[in-house]
Structure formats: C-alpha cells, structure tokens
Amino acid sequence: MPQLDTSTWLTMILSMFLVLFIIFQLKVSKHNFYHNPELVPTKTLKQNTPWESKWTKIYLPLSLPL
C-alpha cells in the first residue's frame, strides 16, 4: 500500500491563502466608499396624545379598599 505524499501540502495551502487574499483585496478595492459621511438631521414630530394633557392615576387591584 503506497504512502500518501504530503510534501507539497504546505505549498498548496499557502498558495491557496495567498490567492484568496488577493481575490478578496481585488473585490474590496472595487467598492466605492464615502470619504466623509455626514449626518442628516431628522425632525421628530411631536404627537399630542390625549393622556398627556390630563392627569391620570392607575389603580392596582391590591390597592383598592376592601
């Protein structure tokens, strides 16, 4: 039964990582990134709800008199 020749595995693995790194760098370099992103101010609209204008009290069942 012949033995498995593993002498070239390190070369193949290192070259695979190198090629993957180069491919990844080429893909990333094709993207257009914004150089100076600026925040857009957003206006929040105040919605008037009926319970904001009057006082309300919440009664818990345990706080009611017996």
Gaussian input, Z-matrix of N, CA and C with variables (Angstrom, degrees):
# hf/3-21g

backbone

0 1
 N
 C     1     B1
 C     2     B2     1     A1
 N     3     B3     2     A2     1     D1
 C     4     B4     3     A3     2     D2
 C     5     B5     4     A4     3     D3
 N     6     B6     5     A5     4     D4
 C     7     B7     6     A6     5     D5
 C     8     B8     7     A7     6     D6
 N     9     B9     8     A8     7     D7
 C    10    B10     9     A9     8     D8
 C    11    B11    10    A10     9     D9
 N    12    B12    11    A11    10    D10
 C    13    B13    12    A12    11    D11
 C    14    B14    13    A13    12    D12
 N    15    B15    14    A14    13    D13
 C    16    B16    15    A15    14    D14
 C    17    B17    16    A16    15    D15
 N    18    B18    17    A17    16    D16
 C    19    B19    18    A18    17    D17
 C    20    B20    19    A19    18    D18
 N    21    B21    20    A20    19    D19
 C    22    B22    21    A21    20    D20
 C    23    B23    22    A22    21    D21
 N    24    B24    23    A23    22    D22
 C    25    B25    24    A24    23    D23
 C    26    B26    25    A25    24    D24
 N    27    B27    26    A26    25    D25
 C    28    B28    27    A27    26    D26
 C    29    B29    28    A28    27    D27
 N    30    B30    29    A29    28    D28
 C    31    B31    30    A30    29    D29
 C    32    B32    31    A31    30    D30
 N    33    B33    32    A32    31    D31
 C    34    B34    33    A33    32    D32
 C    35    B35    34    A34    33    D33
 N    36    B36    35    A35    34    D34
 C    37    B37    36    A36    35    D35
 C    38    B38    37    A37    36    D36
 N    39    B39    38    A38    37    D37
 C    40    B40    39    A39    38    D38
 C    41    B41    40    A40    39    D39
 N    42    B42    41    A41    40    D40
 C    43    B43    42    A42    41    D41
 C    44    B44    43    A43    42    D42
 N    45    B45    44    A44    43    D43
 C    46    B46    45    A45    44    D44
 C    47    B47    46    A46    45    D45
 N    48    B48    47    A47    46    D46
 C    49    B49    48    A48    47    D47
 C    50    B50    49    A49    48    D48
 N    51    B51    50    A50    49    D49
 C    52    B52    51    A51    50    D50
 C    53    B53    52    A52    51    D51
 N    54    B54    53    A53    52    D52
 C    55    B55    54    A54    53    D53
 C    56    B56    55    A55    54    D54
 N    57    B57    56    A56    55    D55
 C    58    B58    57    A57    56    D56
 C    59    B59    58    A58    57    D57
 N    60    B60    59    A59    58    D58
 C    61    B61    60    A60    59    D59
 C    62    B62    61    A61    60    D60
 N    63    B63    62    A62    61    D61
 C    64    B64    63    A63    62    D62
 C    65    B65    64    A64    63    D63
 N    66    B66    65    A65    64    D64
 C    67    B67    66    A66    65    D65
 C    68    B68    67    A67    66    D66
 N    69    B69    68    A68    67    D67
 C    70    B70    69    A69    68    D68
 C    71    B71    70    A70    69    D69
 N    72    B72    71    A71    70    D70
 C    73    B73    72    A72    71    D71
 C    74    B74    73    A73    72    D72
 N    75    B75    74    A74    73    D73
 C    76    B76    75    A75    74    D74
 C    77    B77    76    A76    75    D75
 N    78    B78    77    A77    76    D76
 C    79    B79    78    A78    77    D77
 C    80    B80    79    A79    78    D78
 N    81    B81    80    A80    79    D79
 C    82    B82    81    A81    80    D80
 C    83    B83    82    A82    81    D81
 N    84    B84    83    A83    82    D82
 C    85    B85    84    A84    83    D83
 C    86    B86    85    A85    84    D84
 N    87    B87    86    A86    85    D85
 C    88    B88    87    A87    86    D86
 C    89    B89    88    A88    87    D87
 N    90    B90    89    A89    88    D88
 C    91    B91    90    A90    89    D89
 C    92    B92    91    A91    90    D90
 N    93    B93    92    A92    91    D91
 C    94    B94    93    A93    92    D92
 C    95    B95    94    A94    93    D93
 N    96    B96    95    A95    94    D94
 C    97    B97    96    A96    95    D95
 C    98    B98    97    A97    96    D96
 N    99    B99    98    A98    97    D97
 C   100   B100    99    A99    98    D98
 C   101   B101   100   A100    99    D99
 N   102   B102   101   A101   100   D100
 C   103   B103   102   A102   101   D101
 C   104   B104   103   A103   102   D102
 N   105   B105   104   A104   103   D103
 C   106   B106   105   A105   104   D104
 C   107   B107   106   A106   105   D105
 N   108   B108   107   A107   106   D106
 C   109   B109   108   A108   107   D107
 C   110   B110   109   A109   108   D108
 N   111   B111   110   A110   109   D109
 C   112   B112   111   A111   110   D110
 C   113   B113   112   A112   111   D111
 N   114   B114   113   A113   112   D112
 C   115   B115   114   A114   113   D113
 C   116   B116   115   A115   114   D114
 N   117   B117   116   A116   115   D115
 C   118   B118   117   A117   116   D116
 C   119   B119   118   A118   117   D117
 N   120   B120   119   A119   118   D118
 C   121   B121   120   A120   119   D119
 C   122   B122   121   A121   120   D120
 N   123   B123   122   A122   121   D121
 C   124   B124   123   A123   122   D122
 C   125   B125   124   A124   123   D123
 N   126   B126   125   A125   124   D124
 C   127   B127   126   A126   125   D125
 C   128   B128   127   A127   126   D126
 N   129   B129   128   A128   127   D127
 C   130   B130   129   A129   128   D128
 C   131   B131   130   A130   129   D129
 N   132   B132   131   A131   130   D130
 C   133   B133   132   A132   131   D131
 C   134   B134   133   A133   132   D132
 N   135   B135   134   A134   133   D133
 C   136   B136   135   A135   134   D134
 C   137   B137   136   A136   135   D135
 N   138   B138   137   A137   136   D136
 C   139   B139   138   A138   137   D137
 C   140   B140   139   A139   138   D138
 N   141   B141   140   A140   139   D139
 C   142   B142   141   A141   140   D140
 C   143   B143   142   A142   141   D141
 N   144   B144   143   A143   142   D142
 C   145   B145   144   A144   143   D143
 C   146   B146   145   A145   144   D144
 N   147   B147   146   A146   145   D145
 C   148   B148   147   A147   146   D146
 C   149   B149   148   A148   147   D147
 N   150   B150   149   A149   148   D148
 C   151   B151   150   A150   149   D149
 C   152   B152   151   A151   150   D150
 N   153   B153   152   A152   151   D151
 C   154   B154   153   A153   152   D152
 C   155   B155   154   A154   153   D153
 N   156   B156   155   A155   154   D154
 C   157   B157   156   A156   155   D155
 C   158   B158   157   A157   156   D156
 N   159   B159   158   A158   157   D157
 C   160   B160   159   A159   158   D158
 C   161   B161   160   A160   159   D159
 N   162   B162   161   A161   160   D160
 C   163   B163   162   A162   161   D161
 C   164   B164   163   A163   162   D162
 N   165   B165   164   A164   163   D163
 C   166   B166   165   A165   164   D164
 C   167   B167   166   A166   165   D165
 N   168   B168   167   A167   166   D166
 C   169   B169   168   A168   167   D167
 C   170   B170   169   A169   168   D168
 N   171   B171   170   A170   169   D169
 C   172   B172   171   A171   170   D170
 C   173   B173   172   A172   171   D171
 N   174   B174   173   A173   172   D172
 C   175   B175   174   A174   173   D173
 C   176   B176   175   A175   174   D174
 N   177   B177   176   A176   175   D175
 C   178   B178   177   A177   176   D176
 C   179   B179   178   A178   177   D177
 N   180   B180   179   A179   178   D178
 C   181   B181   180   A180   179   D179
 C   182   B182   181   A181   180   D180
 N   183   B183   182   A182   181   D181
 C   184   B184   183   A183   182   D182
 C   185   B185   184   A184   183   D183
 N   186   B186   185   A185   184   D184
 C   187   B187   186   A186   185   D185
 C   188   B188   187   A187   186   D186
 N   189   B189   188   A188   187   D187
 C   190   B190   189   A189   188   D188
 C   191   B191   190   A190   189   D189
 N   192   B192   191   A191   190   D190
 C   193   B193   192   A192   191   D191
 C   194   B194   193   A193   192   D192
 N   195   B195   194   A194   193   D193
 C   196   B196   195   A195   194   D194
 C   197   B197   196   A196   195   D195

   B1=1.4516
   B2=1.5369
   B3=1.3377
   B4=1.4610
   B5=1.5283
   B6=1.2982
   B7=1.4696
   B8=1.5200
   B9=1.3332
   B10=1.4543
   B11=1.5225
   B12=1.3199
   B13=1.4598
   B14=1.5228
   B15=1.3223
   B16=1.4694
   B17=1.5216
   B18=1.2846
   B19=1.4678
   B20=1.5249
   B21=1.3091
   B22=1.4705
   B23=1.5297
   B24=1.3198
   B25=1.4606
   B26=1.5217
   B27=1.3149
   B28=1.4586
   B29=1.5291
   B30=1.3105
   B31=1.4613
   B32=1.5213
   B33=1.2982
   B34=1.4696
   B35=1.5291
   B36=1.3126
   B37=1.4704
   B38=1.5251
   B39=1.3224
   B40=1.4628
   B41=1.5253
   B42=1.3070
   B43=1.4625
   B44=1.5285
   B45=1.3336
   B46=1.4634
   B47=1.5347
   B48=1.3458
   B49=1.4618
   B50=1.5239
   B51=1.3132
   B52=1.4526
   B53=1.5298
   B54=1.3196
   B55=1.4689
   B56=1.5279
   B57=1.3221
   B58=1.4685
   B59=1.5285
   B60=1.3076
   B61=1.4580
   B62=1.5273
   B63=1.3192
   B64=1.4695
   B65=1.5264
   B66=1.3182
   B67=1.4719
   B68=1.5242
   B69=1.3273
   B70=1.4565
   B71=1.5246
   B72=1.3174
   B73=1.4597
   B74=1.5282
   B75=1.3035
   B76=1.4624
   B77=1.5287
   B78=1.3267
   B79=1.4623
   B80=1.5316
   B81=1.3113
   B82=1.4532
   B83=1.5225
   B84=1.3128
   B85=1.4608
   B86=1.5276
   B87=1.3216
   B88=1.4650
   B89=1.5215
   B90=1.3218
   B91=1.4628
   B92=1.5176
   B93=1.3109
   B94=1.4637
   B95=1.5191
   B96=1.3143
   B97=1.4510
   B98=1.5253
   B99=1.3152
   B100=1.4530
   B101=1.5281
   B102=1.3284
   B103=1.4558
   B104=1.5158
   B105=1.3288
   B106=1.4565
   B107=1.5219
   B108=1.2917
   B109=1.4653
   B110=1.5250
   B111=1.3123
   B112=1.4576
   B113=1.5212
   B114=1.3114
   B115=1.4531
   B116=1.5212
   B117=1.3066
   B118=1.4567
   B119=1.5318
   B120=1.3300
   B121=1.4676
   B122=1.5332
   B123=1.2954
   B124=1.4639
   B125=1.5210
   B126=1.3099
   B127=1.4604
   B128=1.5207
   B129=1.3129
   B130=1.4531
   B131=1.5248
   B132=1.2988
   B133=1.4617
   B134=1.5198
   B135=1.3182
   B136=1.4651
   B137=1.5129
   B138=1.3189
   B139=1.4548
   B140=1.5243
   B141=1.3050
   B142=1.4542
   B143=1.5155
   B144=1.3069
   B145=1.4631
   B146=1.5221
   B147=1.3211
   B148=1.4718
   B149=1.5223
   B150=1.3201
   B151=1.4596
   B152=1.5306
   B153=1.3126
   B154=1.4592
   B155=1.5227
   B156=1.3244
   B157=1.4640
   B158=1.5251
   B159=1.3085
   B160=1.4599
   B161=1.5202
   B162=1.3055
   B163=1.4606
   B164=1.5129
   B165=1.2929
   B166=1.4616
   B167=1.5157
   B168=1.3081
   B169=1.4513
   B170=1.5215
   B171=1.3208
   B172=1.4633
   B173=1.5297
   B174=1.3234
   B175=1.4519
   B176=1.5131
   B177=1.2984
   B178=1.4633
   B179=1.5285
   B180=1.3240
   B181=1.4607
   B182=1.5208
   B183=1.3331
   B184=1.4588
   B185=1.5352
   B186=1.2983
   B187=1.4608
   B188=1.5326
   B189=1.3172
   B190=1.4717
   B191=1.5333
   B192=1.3416
   B193=1.4622
   B194=1.5299
   B195=1.3078
   B196=1.4789
   B197=1.5015
   A1=108.40
   A2=118.29
   A3=119.59
   A4=111.70
   A5=114.45
   A6=119.63
   A7=110.29
   A8=114.26
   A9=120.28
   A10=108.98
   A11=116.02
   A12=121.10
   A13=109.57
   A14=116.69
   A15=121.25
   A16=111.81
   A17=118.40
   A18=120.52
   A19=112.19
   A20=118.72
   A21=120.29
   A22=112.86
   A23=117.21
   A24=119.22
   A25=112.74
   A26=117.26
   A27=120.18
   A28=110.41
   A29=117.26
   A30=121.19
   A31=110.56
   A32=116.67
   A33=120.31
   A34=111.34
   A35=117.16
   A36=120.22
   A37=110.38
   A38=117.07
   A39=119.86
   A40=111.60
   A41=117.05
   A42=118.95
   A43=110.89
   A44=117.74
   A45=120.98
   A46=110.34
   A47=117.08
   A48=119.81
   A49=111.41
   A50=116.82
   A51=120.15
   A52=111.02
   A53=117.28
   A54=121.25
   A55=110.34
   A56=117.58
   A57=120.07
   A58=110.94
   A59=116.88
   A60=120.19
   A61=110.90
   A62=116.88
   A63=120.54
   A64=110.67
   A65=117.21
   A66=120.39
   A67=110.16
   A68=116.33
   A69=119.81
   A70=111.11
   A71=117.64
   A72=121.00
   A73=111.11
   A74=117.21
   A75=120.10
   A76=111.26
   A77=116.52
   A78=119.07
   A79=111.06
   A80=117.07
   A81=120.13
   A82=111.07
   A83=117.16
   A84=119.96
   A85=112.63
   A86=118.16
   A87=120.62
   A88=112.84
   A89=117.25
   A90=120.23
   A91=110.40
   A92=115.37
   A93=121.35
   A94=108.50
   A95=115.52
   A96=121.03
   A97=108.82
   A98=116.10
   A99=120.70
   A100=109.05
   A101=115.63
   A102=118.71
   A103=111.53
   A104=116.81
   A105=121.08
   A106=109.70
   A107=118.65
   A108=117.98
   A109=110.80
   A110=116.03
   A111=120.94
   A112=109.32
   A113=113.99
   A114=119.48
   A115=110.09
   A116=115.48
   A117=120.28
   A118=107.44
   A119=117.60
   A120=117.93
   A121=110.62
   A122=114.47
   A123=119.48
   A124=108.66
   A125=115.80
   A126=121.15
   A127=108.61
   A128=115.13
   A129=119.55
   A130=107.84
   A131=115.08
   A132=120.03
   A133=109.47
   A134=115.63
   A135=120.49
   A136=108.91
   A137=115.34
   A138=119.94
   A139=108.65
   A140=114.82
   A141=119.44
   A142=109.74
   A143=114.67
   A144=119.80
   A145=107.93
   A146=117.58
   A147=119.19
   A148=114.05
   A149=118.79
   A150=118.93
   A151=112.30
   A152=118.74
   A153=119.29
   A154=111.67
   A155=118.41
   A156=120.43
   A157=112.83
   A158=119.00
   A159=119.66
   A160=110.64
   A161=114.56
   A162=121.54
   A163=109.54
   A164=117.05
   A165=120.74
   A166=108.86
   A167=115.02
   A168=120.77
   A169=108.27
   A170=115.08
   A171=120.23
   A172=107.35
   A173=115.43
   A174=120.60
   A175=110.08
   A176=115.06
   A177=118.68
   A178=108.56
   A179=117.60
   A180=118.95
   A181=113.48
   A182=117.83
   A183=120.16
   A184=112.10
   A185=117.73
   A186=119.47
   A187=113.04
   A188=116.95
   A189=119.45
   A190=109.71
   A191=117.49
   A192=118.79
   A193=111.16
   A194=114.55
   A195=118.33
   A196=112.06
   D1=123.10
   D2=-175.91
   D3=-75.67
   D4=151.02
   D5=177.98
   D6=-84.24
   D7=151.65
   D8=179.96
   D9=-79.93
   D10=127.63
   D11=-179.28
   D12=-83.67
   D13=110.35
   D14=-177.56
   D15=-107.67
   D16=15.51
   D17=-175.51
   D18=-70.63
   D19=-26.01
   D20=-177.53
   D21=-98.14
   D22=0.58
   D23=-176.79
   D24=-63.95
   D25=-41.61
   D26=-179.33
   D27=-62.33
   D28=-41.76
   D29=178.70
   D30=-63.73
   D31=-43.03
   D32=-179.62
   D33=-65.92
   D34=-41.99
   D35=-178.70
   D36=-67.29
   D37=-43.14
   D38=179.56
   D39=-66.47
   D40=-39.87
   D41=178.66
   D42=-68.77
   D43=-33.47
   D44=177.04
   D45=-64.57
   D46=-43.86
   D47=177.82
   D48=-64.19
   D49=-38.90
   D50=178.71
   D51=-63.82
   D52=-44.47
   D53=179.75
   D54=-65.87
   D55=-41.20
   D56=178.46
   D57=-64.39
   D58=-39.36
   D59=177.86
   D60=-64.04
   D61=-43.46
   D62=179.61
   D63=-64.50
   D64=-42.65
   D65=179.17
   D66=-62.96
   D67=-44.07
   D68=179.50
   D69=-62.52
   D70=-42.86
   D71=179.09
   D72=-63.01
   D73=-38.88
   D74=179.15
   D75=-67.52
   D76=-38.57
   D77=179.11
   D78=-68.32
   D79=-40.52
   D80=-178.74
   D81=-70.27
   D82=-35.26
   D83=-177.22
   D84=-69.67
   D85=-16.08
   D86=179.68
   D87=-84.02
   D88=-10.16
   D89=-179.91
   D90=-79.83
   D91=146.70
   D92=175.63
   D93=-100.07
   D94=116.59
   D95=178.68
   D96=-105.84
   D97=146.10
   D98=177.01
   D99=-72.84
   D100=134.97
   D101=-178.02
   D102=-79.09
   D103=-42.73
   D104=-176.26
   D105=-129.54
   D106=84.70
   D107=179.29
   D108=-71.75
   D109=135.87
   D110=-179.95
   D111=-118.19
   D112=144.74
   D113=179.72
   D114=-77.35
   D115=135.36
   D116=177.09
   D117=-93.90
   D118=123.39
   D119=-179.36
   D120=-69.99
   D121=133.64
   D122=179.52
   D123=-112.82
   D124=137.88
   D125=178.35
   D126=-94.00
   D127=130.92
   D128=176.07
   D129=-100.24
   D130=126.83
   D131=-179.46
   D132=-86.59
   D133=131.03
   D134=178.18
   D135=-83.46
   D136=120.76
   D137=178.85
   D138=-100.93
   D139=125.48
   D140=178.94
   D141=-83.55
   D142=122.48
   D143=178.35
   D144=-106.94
   D145=152.06
   D146=-175.54
   D147=-63.94
   D148=-28.58
   D149=-177.12
   D150=-82.89
   D151=-6.43
   D152=176.99
   D153=-78.08
   D154=-26.88
   D155=-175.29
   D156=-88.16
   D157=-13.49
   D158=-179.55
   D159=-129.89
   D160=158.23
   D161=-177.65
   D162=-83.55
   D163=132.72
   D164=177.97
   D165=-128.18
   D166=153.49
   D167=177.86
   D168=-132.21
   D169=136.51
   D170=-179.47
   D171=-101.90
   D172=125.83
   D173=177.67
   D174=-99.24
   D175=125.22
   D176=175.75
   D177=-85.60
   D178=150.35
   D179=-179.85
   D180=-60.31
   D181=-31.69
   D182=-178.03
   D183=-77.31
   D184=-18.73
   D185=-178.40
   D186=-90.98
   D187=-2.81
   D188=177.93
   D189=-75.71
   D190=147.13
   D191=177.71
   D192=-70.00
   D193=149.74
   D194=-179.53
   D195=-80.35

